[in-house]
């Protein structure tokens, strides 16, 4: 609010008084000034002080300083609205500045500062008026913030073009660049499909000045689209939340086409591993009795199947390799599944190990030499009312250990499927180990407790047949871009197995040649 000044006039005021004292002498010599009634006077202002030092402050502090605008002239002075500029943190508390000041009047202006940036900060309040000599007078503002301040680096990251399904990471550094401790409270991430925040630090976390932590943003494009994401870091930084943006684009390869002949008699290899513990005798007999129907279902899709039955520790097939060319293959199979005495077998409850041992005997000189065929899928069928207990002999002998070994014995690891007639509903001791291997390879998970051997064998034959009509692609394909033709015509009756990167037909394709057209995912660096 404007008030009458009681201060000593400023220098410019004194000059005006001195001039007035000389006027009588001037009139003595015939000199004079214009008539007072026609003299508009001189507008002049004085701003004091012209620099405000707010010293230093911590987070949450509010410091105020004042300067005064006075009319030290002898005419009305017009004032423009004050202009505040410079670093953030300064604010004007005086908002009702008058538009004019009469001679001798003044107004006080209050300025506040709260630290929101570390270190020395500067600002300016500019006083604009009708003073012809000094129409614009700056008031300098200085302060020093003793606060924590969070900086994210890089705060803008472009992954560029990344092949679909490939993976790229950027590590973000979150550093306290301030002059006091800072508490990082939380991180949040909002991103399109394919962008995720990983490797987050444990929060809350106190960062001393100069200290830092890291977090990682991963980009795995799922399709040929652009993607963007935003990391938000929440802390006690007075400036508020800090953010960092990321963007990237998924790219694919040129359209591809692969063709596959439809084999009239595709090869199929099977290993049947049977638990020969005493509780399994009746089930082994039932398995043998149902073989004729099982073999007939297999032969409806191919006559080029071969089978080995393993029950004993050495992994050798009981009765050798069985095929539809054998004179009495049903009788040979029925005998093979009951061969072996429980008391003489150590691994009768470790059928994944037995199956792996059988594969190890297929090399030259082994008892199962020549069994595996390069272009044939392998269906391993386990039959047991106990869990897979290889791990009791060695801790490393878990189901995934044996699965990896069996896959390693094949030219195409994805050509292995494990199915099981096992204790699915816990009528004995469960199916741990087998259940996981079955799920990992997409096999049939059948319940030994139901004692429905007709349904079990039909399901096993169906799984075997499905692998005959599986067409794996040479390059990872983008889901949603796949088109399947048989003899040049688009067809239904197939599905896409992303894990195997293969087209799978429900039955034999209705023609001589399968063509798969698709968009590739590109090659990862």
DRENTISE-233837 format. One record per residue (C-alpha): residue in one letter; x, y, z; residue number from 0. Coordinates in Angstrom, 2 decimals. Example, Ala and Ser with C-alpha at 12.3 -4.5 7.8 and 13.67 -1.06 7.14 Angstrom:
residues 2
 res      xx      yy      zz   n
   A   12.30   -4.50    7.80   0
   S   13.67   -1.06    7.14   1
END
This chain:
residues 525
 res      xx      yy      zz   n
   X    0.00    0.00    0.00   0
   X    1.33    3.49   -0.87   1
   X    2.38    5.67    2.04   2
   X    3.89    9.16    2.45   3
   X    7.68    8.91    2.60   4
   X    9.52   10.17    5.72   5
   X   12.88    9.22    4.28   6
   X   15.67   11.64    3.38   7
   X   15.28   12.49   -0.31   8
   X   17.51   10.75   -2.73   9
   X   20.32   12.40   -4.72  10
   X   18.02   13.41   -7.52  11
   X   15.72   15.15   -4.98  12
   X   18.65   17.15   -3.58  13
   X   19.55   18.39   -7.06  14
   X   16.06   19.73   -7.51  15
   X   16.24   21.58   -4.14  16
   X   19.57   23.17   -5.09  17
   X   18.07   24.39   -8.33  18
   X   15.18   26.01   -6.41  19
   X   17.63   27.89   -4.16  20
   X   19.23   29.55   -7.14  21
   X   16.00   30.91   -8.59  22
   X   15.98   34.34   -6.72  23
   X   19.50   35.13   -7.89  24
   X   18.59   34.26  -11.40  25
   X   15.65   36.70  -11.38  26
   X   17.97   39.47  -10.25  27
   X   19.68   39.24  -13.63  28
   X   16.48   39.04  -15.59  29
   X   16.55   35.28  -15.87  30
   X   13.55   33.15  -14.93  31
   X   11.72   29.83  -15.23  32
   X    8.40   29.14  -16.85  33
   X    5.29   29.92  -14.87  34
   X    4.71   27.26  -12.20  35
   X    1.16   26.84  -13.37  36
   X    2.47   25.58  -16.77  37
   X    5.35   23.33  -15.37  38
   X    4.23   19.65  -15.38  39
   X    7.06   18.63  -12.97  40
   X    9.56   15.76  -13.25  41
   X    8.53   12.09  -12.55  42
   X   11.36   10.25  -10.79  43
   X   11.51    7.02   -8.74  44
   X   14.02    5.55   -6.37  45
   X   14.25    1.73   -5.76  46
   X   16.13    0.59   -2.65  47
   X   17.82   -1.75   -2.14  48
   X   18.57   -2.92   -5.66  49
   X   19.87   -6.37   -4.59  50
   X   18.26   -8.90   -2.24  51
   X   20.30  -11.77   -0.77  52
   X   18.18  -14.60    0.64  53
   X   21.29  -16.40    1.94  54
   X   20.84  -20.20    2.10  55
   X   17.88  -22.46    2.85  56
   X   16.89  -26.08    3.21  57
   X   13.90  -27.96    1.81  58
   X   10.66  -26.42    3.09  59
   X   12.22  -23.11    4.19  60
   X   10.51  -19.86    3.13  61
   X   12.57  -16.63    3.28  62
   X   11.22  -13.14    2.53  63
   X   12.98   -9.92    1.59  64
   X   11.67   -6.39    0.85  65
   X   12.53   -3.49   -1.41  66
   X   10.84   -0.07   -1.70  67
   X    9.69    1.95   -4.71  68
   X    9.46    5.71   -3.94  69
   X    8.40    8.72   -6.03  70
   X   11.22   11.21   -5.39  71
   X   10.16   13.60   -8.15  72
   X    7.63   16.41   -8.21  73
   X    5.19   14.80  -10.62  74
   X    2.95   11.78  -10.65  75
   X    4.81    8.61  -11.67  76
   X    3.12    5.70  -13.48  77
   X    4.08    2.12  -12.57  78
   X    3.85   -0.98  -14.76  79
   X    3.20   -4.46  -13.27  80
   X    6.35   -5.98  -11.81  81
   X    8.18   -8.58  -13.92  82
   X    9.77  -11.59  -12.18  83
   X   12.38  -13.64  -14.03  84
   X   15.29  -16.02  -13.47  85
   X   15.57  -19.34  -11.64  86
   X   12.53  -20.98  -10.08  87
   X   11.85  -20.66   -6.38  88
   X   11.32  -16.88   -6.20  89
   X    7.81  -15.42   -5.95  90
   X    6.22  -12.01   -5.50  91
   X    4.13  -11.64   -2.35  92
   X    3.04   -8.08   -3.18  93
   X    0.32   -8.37   -5.76  94
   X   -1.61   -5.10   -5.24  95
   X    1.01   -2.69   -6.60  96
   X   -0.62    0.69   -7.43  97
   X   -0.58    1.87  -11.01  98
   X    0.79    5.31  -10.00  99
   X    2.56    7.10   -7.14 100
   X    2.15   10.73   -6.14 101
   X    5.27   12.76   -5.29 102
   X    6.61   11.66   -1.91 103
   X    4.67    8.38   -1.84 104
   X    6.22    4.95   -1.78 105
   X    5.25    1.27   -1.78 106
   X    6.99   -1.77   -0.23 107
   X    7.39   -4.93   -2.31 108
   X    7.87   -8.32   -0.59 109
   X    9.64  -11.18   -2.38 110
   X    9.71  -14.81   -1.12 111
   X   12.09  -17.64   -1.89 112
   X   11.80  -21.35   -1.17 113
   X   14.59  -23.65   -2.36 114
   X   13.59  -26.00   -5.18 115
   X   16.96  -26.20   -6.93 116
   X   20.37  -26.91   -5.41 117
   X   23.26  -24.45   -5.31 118
   X   23.29  -20.74   -6.10 119
   X   20.19  -19.47   -7.89 120
   X   19.51  -16.02   -9.29 121
   X   16.49  -13.99  -10.26 122
   X   15.38  -10.45  -11.08 123
   X   12.40   -8.24  -10.28 124
   X   12.11   -5.48  -12.90 125
   X   10.40   -2.20  -12.00 126
   X    9.13   -0.35  -15.09 127
   X    7.81    3.21  -14.72 128
   X    7.36    6.59  -16.43 129
   X   10.70    7.83  -15.03 130
   X   12.38    9.10  -18.20 131
   X   15.91    8.72  -16.81 132
   X   15.48    5.18  -15.44 133
   X   12.40    3.69  -17.06 134
   X   13.45    0.13  -16.09 135
   X   15.20   -0.68  -12.81 136
   X   16.25   -4.31  -12.00 137
   X   16.40   -5.69   -8.47 138
   X   18.85   -8.61   -8.32 139
   X   17.85  -11.74   -6.32 140
   X   20.34  -14.37   -5.09 141
   X   20.04  -17.45   -2.86 142
   X   21.66  -20.83   -2.24 143
   X   19.63  -24.04   -2.00 144
   X   20.92  -26.67    0.45 145
   X   18.57  -29.42   -0.77 146
   X   18.60  -32.83   -2.41 147
   X   17.88  -32.92   -6.14 148
   X   17.16  -35.98   -8.28 149
   X   18.49  -36.34  -11.81 150
   X   17.68  -39.25  -14.18 151
   X   20.15  -39.98  -16.94 152
   X   19.42  -40.49  -19.75 153
   X   16.08  -38.74  -19.43 154
   X   15.21  -39.34  -23.10 155
   X   16.26  -42.61  -24.74 156
   X   15.52  -43.94  -28.22 157
   X   16.08  -47.67  -28.74 158
   X   15.76  -47.10  -32.48 159
   X   14.61  -50.02  -34.61 160
   X   14.64  -53.39  -32.83 161
   X   13.70  -56.69  -34.47 162
   X   10.43  -58.16  -33.19 163
   X   10.94  -60.45  -30.15 164
   X   14.55  -59.28  -29.75 165
   X   15.64  -57.71  -26.48 166
   X   17.44  -54.43  -25.75 167
   X   18.04  -52.73  -22.39 168
   X   18.92  -49.23  -21.24 169
   X   20.25  -48.62  -17.74 170
   X   18.96  -45.44  -16.12 171
   X   21.02  -43.69  -13.43 172
   X   19.08  -41.92  -10.68 173
   X   21.53  -39.58   -8.89 174
   X   21.27  -37.03   -6.11 175
   X   22.95  -33.95   -7.64 176
   X   21.93  -31.73   -4.72 177
   X   23.61  -30.60   -1.49 178
   X   21.60  -32.59    1.07 179
   X   20.31  -36.16    1.48 180
   X   17.43  -37.19   -0.77 181
   X   14.92  -40.02   -0.22 182
   X   13.81  -41.92   -3.32 183
   X   10.37  -43.27   -2.39 184
   X    8.95  -45.09   -5.43 185
   X    9.30  -45.78   -9.15 186
   X    6.39  -46.26  -11.52 187
   X    6.38  -47.18  -15.19 188
   X    3.74  -46.59  -17.84 189
   X    4.67  -48.07  -21.19 190
   X    3.28  -49.63  -24.34 191
   X    3.45  -53.38  -24.89 192
   X    7.08  -54.42  -25.13 193
   X    8.49  -51.83  -22.68 194
   X    8.96  -52.89  -19.06 195
   X   10.88  -51.73  -16.00 196
   X   13.24  -54.37  -14.58 197
   X   16.04  -54.50  -12.00 198
   X   14.44  -51.90   -9.73 199
   X   16.28  -50.86   -6.55 200
   X   14.81  -51.70   -3.15 201
   X   12.87  -48.63   -1.99 202
   X   12.67  -46.36   -0.10 203
   X   16.34  -45.44   -0.51 204
   X   18.28  -42.52    0.97 205
   X   20.86  -41.04   -1.42 206
   X   23.61  -38.85   -0.04 207
   X   24.82  -35.94   -2.21 208
   X   26.49  -37.48   -5.29 209
   X   25.16  -41.00   -4.58 210
   X   23.11  -42.86   -7.19 211
   X   21.17  -46.02   -7.95 212
   X   20.09  -47.63  -11.23 213
   X   17.04  -49.18  -12.87 214
   X   16.69  -50.82  -16.28 215
   X   14.07  -50.45  -18.99 216
   X   13.78  -53.42  -21.37 217
   X   12.35  -53.23  -24.89 218
   X   11.11  -56.45  -26.52 219
   X    8.80  -55.41  -29.38 220
   X    5.94  -57.82  -29.88 221
   X    4.98  -56.48  -33.29 222
   X    5.98  -54.03  -36.01 223
   X    4.76  -50.96  -34.10 224
   X    6.16  -47.89  -32.36 225
   X    6.26  -47.96  -28.56 226
   X    6.92  -45.38  -25.86 227
   X    7.20  -45.48  -22.08 228
   X    7.56  -43.12  -19.13 229
   X    9.47  -43.73  -15.90 230
   X    8.36  -41.58  -12.96 231
   X   10.58  -41.27   -9.89 232
   X    8.93  -40.07   -6.67 233
   X   11.16  -38.53   -4.01 234
   X   11.37  -35.64   -1.54 235
   X   12.99  -33.44   -4.19 236
   X   11.26  -30.05   -3.69 237
   X   11.00  -29.71   -7.46 238
   X    8.60  -32.69   -7.53 239
   X    8.56  -35.96   -9.47 240
   X   11.24  -36.60  -12.10 241
   X   10.54  -38.43  -15.35 242
   X   12.42  -40.12  -18.17 243
   X   10.99  -41.20  -21.51 244
   X   11.93  -44.09  -23.78 245
   X   10.80  -44.96  -27.28 246
   X   11.54  -47.53  -29.94 247
   X   10.14  -49.24  -33.01 248
   X    9.65  -52.93  -33.71 249
   X   10.75  -54.06  -37.15 250
   X   10.49  -57.37  -39.00 251
   X   12.03  -58.99  -42.02 252
   X   10.59  -59.19  -45.50 253
   X    7.68  -61.63  -45.96 254
   X    8.83  -65.23  -46.14 255
   X    7.44  -68.44  -47.58 256
   X    8.40  -72.04  -46.78 257
   X    7.07  -75.23  -48.35 258
   X    6.89  -78.77  -46.95 259
   X    5.98  -82.00  -48.77 260
   X    3.18  -83.98  -47.14 261
   X    4.79  -87.35  -46.48 262
   X    2.42  -90.28  -46.97 263
   X    4.29  -92.28  -44.31 264
   X    6.19  -89.88  -42.07 265
   X    8.62  -91.46  -39.60 266
   X    7.74  -91.58  -35.88 267
   X    9.91  -92.86  -33.01 268
   X    8.46  -93.78  -29.61 269
   X    9.99  -94.76  -26.27 270
   X    7.69  -96.31  -23.67 271
   X    9.21  -96.29  -20.13 272
   X    7.28  -98.37  -17.59 273
   X    7.61  -98.41  -13.81 274
   X    8.13 -102.06  -12.80 275
   X    7.60 -101.60   -9.08 276
   X    5.21 -104.18   -7.56 277
   X    2.26 -101.77   -7.42 278
   X    2.40 -101.34  -11.20 279
   X    2.03 -104.98  -12.38 280
   X   -1.70 -104.79  -13.13 281
   X   -1.27 -101.49  -14.97 282
   X    1.59 -102.89  -17.07 283
   X   -0.60 -105.85  -18.05 284
   X   -3.47 -103.49  -19.01 285
   X   -1.05 -101.42  -21.07 286
   X    0.09 -104.52  -22.94 287
   X   -3.49 -105.66  -23.54 288
   X   -4.41 -102.36  -25.18 289
   X   -1.48 -102.29  -27.57 290
   X   -3.39 -103.59  -30.63 291
   X   -5.78 -100.62  -30.58 292
   X   -2.86  -98.24  -29.94 293
   X   -0.88  -99.64  -32.89 294
   X   -3.93  -99.42  -35.14 295
   X   -4.42  -95.73  -34.28 296
   X   -0.74  -95.05  -35.03 297
   X   -0.92  -96.91  -38.36 298
   X   -3.94  -94.86  -39.43 299
   X   -1.48  -91.95  -39.78 300
   X    1.78  -93.72  -40.65 301
   X    3.12  -97.22  -41.04 302
   X    6.67  -95.97  -40.45 303
   X    6.65  -95.97  -36.65 304
   X    9.20  -97.65  -34.39 305
   X    9.03  -98.23  -30.67 306
   X   11.35  -99.19  -27.81 307
   X   10.19 -100.30  -24.35 308
   X   12.53  -99.64  -21.42 309
   X   12.12 -100.81  -17.83 310
   X   15.65 -101.71  -16.70 311
   X   18.62  -99.68  -15.49 312
   X   20.88 -100.27  -18.53 313
   X   18.40  -98.47  -20.83 314
   X   18.31 -101.31  -23.36 315
   X   14.97 -101.86  -25.08 316
   X   13.17 -105.01  -23.94 317
   X   12.77 -107.16  -27.06 318
   X   14.68 -104.67  -29.23 319
   X   13.05 -102.15  -31.57 320
   X    9.38 -102.93  -32.31 321
   X    7.62 -101.97  -35.57 322
   X    4.49 -102.91  -37.54 323
   X    6.71 -105.18  -39.66 324
   X    7.16 -107.59  -36.73 325
   X    5.20 -110.83  -37.03 326
   X    3.52 -110.58  -33.61 327
   X    4.31 -107.08  -32.40 328
   X    1.40 -107.00  -29.93 329
   X    2.69 -110.05  -28.06 330
   X    6.24 -108.66  -28.10 331
   X    5.02 -105.38  -26.62 332
   X    2.92 -107.10  -23.94 333
   X    6.00 -109.06  -22.85 334
   X    8.31 -106.06  -22.97 335
   X    6.22 -103.89  -20.60 336
   X    6.28 -106.55  -17.84 337
   X    9.95 -107.51  -18.27 338
   X   12.24 -106.93  -15.29 339
   X   12.07 -107.75  -11.61 340
   X   11.35 -104.97   -9.15 341
   X   14.10 -106.13   -6.78 342
   X   16.71 -105.96   -9.54 343
   X   15.84 -102.46  -10.81 344
   X   17.17  -99.34   -9.07 345
   X   15.56  -96.73  -11.31 346
   X   12.09  -98.22  -11.78 347
   X   10.69  -94.98  -10.29 348
   X   12.99  -92.73  -12.34 349
   X   11.56  -93.05  -15.84 350
   X   13.00  -89.82  -17.24 351
   X   16.44  -91.13  -16.35 352
   X   15.65  -94.51  -17.94 353
   X   14.45  -92.77  -21.13 354
   X   17.63  -90.68  -21.25 355
   X   19.73  -93.82  -20.75 356
   X   17.86  -95.48  -23.63 357
   X   18.70  -92.54  -25.92 358
   X   22.32  -92.78  -24.83 359
   X   22.36  -96.37  -26.13 360
   X   21.29  -95.35  -29.67 361
   X   24.82  -94.43  -30.77 362
   X   26.96  -96.86  -32.71 363
   X   27.84  -99.83  -30.50 364
   X   24.96  -99.22  -28.07 365
   X   22.23 -101.77  -27.45 366
   X   19.68  -99.45  -29.13 367
   X   21.97  -98.41  -32.01 368
   X   20.22  -96.96  -35.04 369
   X   16.91  -96.33  -33.30 370
   X   16.80  -92.53  -33.67 371
   X   16.07  -91.14  -37.11 372
   X   17.09  -87.63  -38.09 373
   X   13.73  -86.57  -39.52 374
   X   11.49  -88.33  -36.99 375
   X    9.82  -86.71  -33.96 376
   X   10.35  -88.57  -30.67 377
   X    7.42  -89.31  -28.37 378
   X    8.47  -90.45  -24.88 379
   X    5.64  -92.07  -22.89 380
   X    6.09  -92.69  -19.14 381
   X    3.78  -94.96  -17.12 382
   X    4.04  -94.83  -13.31 383
   X    2.09  -94.40  -10.07 384
   X    5.06  -92.74   -8.34 385
   X    6.79  -89.36   -8.72 386
   X    9.99  -89.08  -10.78 387
   X   12.65  -89.87   -8.16 388
   X   15.97  -89.51   -9.93 389
   X   16.80  -86.60   -7.62 390
   X   17.05  -89.03   -4.68 391
   X   20.27  -90.35   -6.22 392
   X   21.70  -86.92   -7.11 393
   X   20.28  -83.49   -6.33 394
   X   20.99  -82.27   -9.86 395
   X   18.92  -85.05  -11.44 396
   X   15.70  -83.08  -11.62 397
   X   13.10  -83.43  -14.38 398
   X   14.51  -80.48  -16.36 399
   X   18.01  -81.98  -16.21 400
   X   16.80  -85.14  -17.97 401
   X   14.61  -83.19  -20.38 402
   X   17.60  -81.12  -21.47 403
   X   19.70  -84.27  -21.95 404
   X   17.06  -85.93  -24.11 405
   X   16.59  -82.82  -26.22 406
   X   20.35  -82.64  -26.68 407
   X   20.33  -86.14  -28.22 408
   X   18.05  -84.97  -31.05 409
   X   18.91  -83.01  -34.18 410
   X   15.80  -80.90  -33.48 411
   X   15.27  -80.36  -29.75 412
   X   11.71  -79.14  -30.39 413
   X   10.85  -82.56  -31.88 414
   X   10.62  -84.11  -28.38 415
   X    7.28  -84.53  -26.64 416
   X    6.79  -86.25  -23.28 417
   X    3.42  -87.75  -22.36 418
   X    2.49  -89.71  -19.27 419
   X   -0.07  -92.05  -17.78 420
   X    0.72  -91.07  -14.19 421
   X   -0.74  -90.54  -10.73 422
   X   -2.46  -87.29  -11.67 423
   X   -5.16  -87.38   -8.96 424
   X   -2.91  -88.63   -6.10 425
   X   -4.35  -92.11   -5.74 426
   X   -0.84  -93.23   -4.74 427
   X    2.09  -90.78   -4.37 428
   X    1.56  -88.21   -7.11 429
   X    3.30  -87.32  -10.39 430
   X    5.83  -84.62   -9.46 431
   X    8.58  -84.36  -12.05 432
   X    6.54  -86.02  -14.78 433
   X    3.82  -83.37  -14.71 434
   X    6.40  -80.62  -15.28 435
   X    8.11  -82.43  -18.17 436
   X    4.74  -83.11  -19.82 437
   X    3.69  -79.47  -19.51 438
   X    7.04  -78.23  -20.84 439
   X    6.75  -80.26  -24.06 440
   X    3.00  -80.14  -24.66 441
   X    2.35  -83.85  -24.19 442
   X   -0.75  -85.70  -22.93 443
   X   -1.18  -85.68  -19.12 444
   X   -3.32  -88.75  -18.38 445
   X   -4.53  -90.13  -15.04 446
   X   -3.42  -93.66  -14.15 447
   X   -5.94  -93.62  -11.29 448
   X   -8.91  -93.67  -13.72 449
   X   -7.83  -97.07  -15.12 450
   X   -9.33  -96.15  -18.51 451
   X   -6.68  -97.64  -20.73 452
   X   -8.75  -97.46  -23.90 453
   X   -9.03  -93.66  -23.63 454
   X   -5.42  -93.33  -22.50 455
   X   -4.00  -95.19  -25.49 456
   X   -6.24  -93.30  -27.93 457
   X   -5.00  -89.99  -26.50 458
   X   -1.37  -91.11  -26.74 459
   X   -1.88  -92.12  -30.37 460
   X   -3.48  -88.74  -31.09 461
   X   -0.51  -86.86  -29.60 462
   X    1.88  -89.02  -31.64 463
   X   -0.05  -88.26  -34.83 464
   X   -0.14  -84.52  -34.17 465
   X    3.64  -84.42  -34.22 466
   X    3.66  -86.08  -37.63 467
   X    1.90  -83.05  -39.10 468
   X    4.02  -80.39  -37.42 469
   X    5.95  -78.02  -39.68 470
   X    8.64  -75.99  -37.89 471
   X    9.73  -72.75  -39.57 472
   X   13.31  -71.76  -40.26 473
   X   12.92  -68.28  -38.75 474
   X   10.88  -67.07  -35.75 475
   X    7.54  -65.85  -37.09 476
   X    5.32  -63.03  -35.90 477
   X    2.06  -64.37  -34.56 478
   X   -0.83  -62.95  -36.55 479
   X    1.08  -62.85  -39.85 480
   X    0.89  -66.59  -40.63 481
   X   -1.03  -67.88  -43.62 482
   X   -1.18  -71.61  -44.45 483
   X   -1.95  -73.07  -47.88 484
   X   -2.19  -76.67  -49.10 485
   X   -1.57  -77.13  -52.82 486
   X   -1.99  -73.36  -53.24 487
   X   -5.32  -73.05  -51.42 488
   X   -5.80  -71.45  -47.97 489
   X   -7.00  -74.03  -45.44 490
   X   -8.21  -74.32  -41.84 491
   X   -7.57  -77.21  -39.46 492
   X   -4.21  -75.99  -38.20 493
   X   -2.87  -74.08  -35.19 494
   X    0.22  -72.04  -34.40 495
   X    2.63  -73.35  -31.72 496
   X    4.68  -70.29  -30.73 497
   X    6.99  -72.28  -28.44 498
   X    7.93  -74.68  -31.25 499
   X    7.70  -71.93  -33.92 500
   X    5.67  -74.41  -35.94 501
   X    2.37  -74.87  -37.77 502
   X    0.51  -77.93  -36.44 503
   X   -2.29  -79.68  -38.35 504
   X   -5.01  -81.57  -36.54 505
   X   -4.81  -84.37  -39.14 506
   X   -2.92  -85.19  -42.29 507
   X   -3.02  -82.09  -44.54 508
   X   -5.44  -82.60  -47.47 509
   X   -2.90  -82.44  -50.27 510
   X    0.69  -82.95  -51.34 511
   X    2.40  -79.68  -50.28 512
   X    2.03  -77.32  -47.33 513
   X    3.09  -73.67  -47.82 514
   X    3.49  -71.33  -44.85 515
   X    3.69  -67.58  -45.50 516
   X    4.68  -65.33  -42.62 517
   X    6.48  -62.21  -41.48 518
   X    9.78  -62.99  -39.77 519
   X   10.82  -61.41  -36.51 520
   X   14.26  -60.41  -37.71 521
   X   17.68  -61.39  -36.41 522
   X   18.66  -60.39  -32.89 523
   X   22.12  -58.87  -32.40 524
END
